[in-house]
Amino acid sequence: MNAVRNAAKFLILAAIILGFATSASAQVTWTFSDVAFNNGDALTGSFTTDSGVTTVESFNITITGPQAFTVAGLVDSYLPGEIGIFNTGFSSYIDLYLSSNMTGAGGIIPITSAFDCPGCGTLNSADPEIIGVTPEPSTAGFMLVGVGLLMGTWFLRRGRRPITTNS
């Protein structure tokens, strides 16, 4: 009976740990909304960070207009309070300053100021913002939590059944 309870406790604990480990690795996708500059440039696209918002995992960003450039990367060291977008060689870049730090929970964060250089255009938009989609935890981890809890409940109930004898 103790062995069954210990096994049930172990399964529940393992499923919970695996569920938390899986959900902790969630990524956040951030999308630019209404980012236009007074020099005629516009910024569109999105990028994905780790859940700690300290590392850019991937990006798909387009800069259009008279000062248009091909985006080569984002500056990780600016995160989570600023966004730095640059071309190869850093000869063209955009720096965006946010009203608050990005978090792993996503949300909508207004862009308070920005510079588009060379030419250093400034924001021309009324309400530029960055929108972070709240990450969905991995379903595999939570499915394992559910299976662990179901098995644990089954083992515990099975161990509590009264013993009947046939006479």
C-alpha positions in Angstrom: 0.0 0.0 0.0 2.8 2.4 0.8 4.6 1.5 -2.4 1.4 2.4 -4.4 1.1 5.8 -2.6 4.8 6.5 -3.1 4.5 5.7 -6.8 1.5 7.9 -7.1 3.2 10.8 -5.4 6.3 10.3 -7.6 4.2 10.4 -10.8 2.3 13.5 -9.7 5.5 15.3 -8.8 7.3 14.3 -12.0 4.3 15.5 -14.1 4.2 18.8 -12.3 7.9 19.4 -12.6 7.8 18.5 -16.3 4.8 20.8 -16.9 6.5 23.8 -15.2 9.7 23.1 -17.1 7.9 23.0 -20.4 5.8 26.1 -19.8 8.9 28.1 -18.5 10.5 27.8 -21.9 7.6 29.5 -23.7 8.5 32.3 -26.2 6.8 35.6 -26.6 6.0 37.1 -30.1 6.0 40.9 -30.3 4.3 42.7 -33.2 4.8 46.3 -34.1 1.6 48.4 -34.6 1.4 51.9 -36.3 5.1 52.7 -36.2 5.8 55.5 -38.7 8.5 58.1 -38.8 8.5 61.8 -39.9 11.1 61.0 -42.6 8.6 58.8 -44.4 9.8 55.4 -43.1 7.5 52.8 -41.6 8.3 49.7 -39.5 6.2 46.6 -39.7 6.7 43.0 -38.6 7.4 41.0 -35.4 10.0 39.3 -33.4 10.1 36.5 -30.9 12.0 36.5 -27.5 12.5 34.0 -24.8 10.2 34.1 -21.8 12.6 36.2 -19.9 12.6 38.8 -22.8 16.4 38.8 -22.8 17.2 37.1 -26.1 15.7 37.6 -29.6 15.0 34.1 -30.9 13.8 35.2 -34.4 12.4 38.2 -36.3 10.6 39.2 -39.4 10.8 43.0 -39.7 10.5 45.3 -42.7 11.6 48.9 -42.9 10.0 50.7 -45.9 10.3 54.3 -47.1 13.0 56.7 -48.3 15.5 55.4 -45.7 14.5 51.8 -46.1 17.0 49.1 -45.1 17.2 45.3 -44.7 17.1 44.3 -41.1 20.1 42.2 -40.1 19.2 41.8 -36.4 18.0 43.2 -33.1 20.2 44.2 -30.1 19.6 41.7 -27.3 21.3 44.0 -24.7 18.6 46.7 -25.2 15.9 44.3 -24.0 13.5 44.5 -22.2 13.1 48.3 -22.1 14.3 49.3 -25.5 14.3 47.7 -29.0 17.3 48.2 -31.3 17.0 47.2 -35.0 20.0 47.4 -37.3 21.3 46.6 -40.8 24.6 44.9 -41.5 27.4 47.1 -40.3 25.0 49.3 -38.1 25.0 52.0 -40.8 21.2 52.2 -40.5 19.3 51.6 -37.3 16.1 52.2 -35.4 16.0 52.6 -31.6 12.6 52.3 -30.0 12.0 53.4 -26.3 9.1 51.7 -24.5 6.9 53.1 -21.8 7.6 50.0 -19.7 9.7 46.8 -19.9 8.5 43.9 -22.0 7.6 40.8 -19.9 7.1 37.1 -20.5 3.3 37.7 -20.1 3.1 39.8 -23.3 0.6 42.7 -23.4 0.5 46.0 -25.2 3.3 48.5 -24.5 3.3 52.0 -26.0 6.4 53.2 -27.8 7.2 56.6 -26.2 10.0 57.8 -28.6 12.1 56.5 -31.5 15.0 57.4 -33.8 15.4 56.2 -37.4 18.9 56.9 -38.5 20.7 57.9 -40.8 18.6 61.1 -41.1 17.3 60.4 -37.6 13.6 60.6 -38.2 11.4 60.6 -35.1 8.0 59.1 -34.5 5.2 60.4 -36.6 2.5 58.0 -35.4 -0.3 58.9 -33.0 -0.2 55.7 -31.0 2.7 53.5 -31.9 2.9 50.4 -29.8 4.3 46.9 -29.5 1.9 44.1 -28.9 3.2 40.9 -27.1 1.1 37.8 -27.6 0.7 36.1 -24.3 2.6 32.8 -24.7 0.6 29.6 -24.5 2.3 27.0 -22.4 3.3 23.8 -24.2 0.3 21.4 -24.3 2.6 18.4 -23.9 3.7 19.5 -20.4 0.2 20.1 -19.2 -1.1 16.9 -20.7 1.5 15.1 -18.7 0.4 16.9 -15.6 -3.1 15.8 -16.2 -2.1 12.2 -16.9 0.0 12.2 -13.8 -2.8 13.5 -11.7 -5.3 11.0 -13.1 -2.9 8.1 -12.5 -2.1 9.3 -9.0 -5.9 9.5 -8.2 -6.5 6.1 -9.7 -3.6 4.6 -7.6 -4.8 6.2 -4.4 -8.4 5.1 -4.9 -7.3 1.6 -5.8 -5.3 1.5 -2.6 -8.3 2.6 -0.5 -10.8 -0.1 -1.6 -12.0 -2.2 1.2 -10.9 -5.8 1.1 -13.8 -8.2 0.7 -13.8 -11.9 1.1 -16.0 -14.5 -0.3 -17.4 -17.0 2.2 
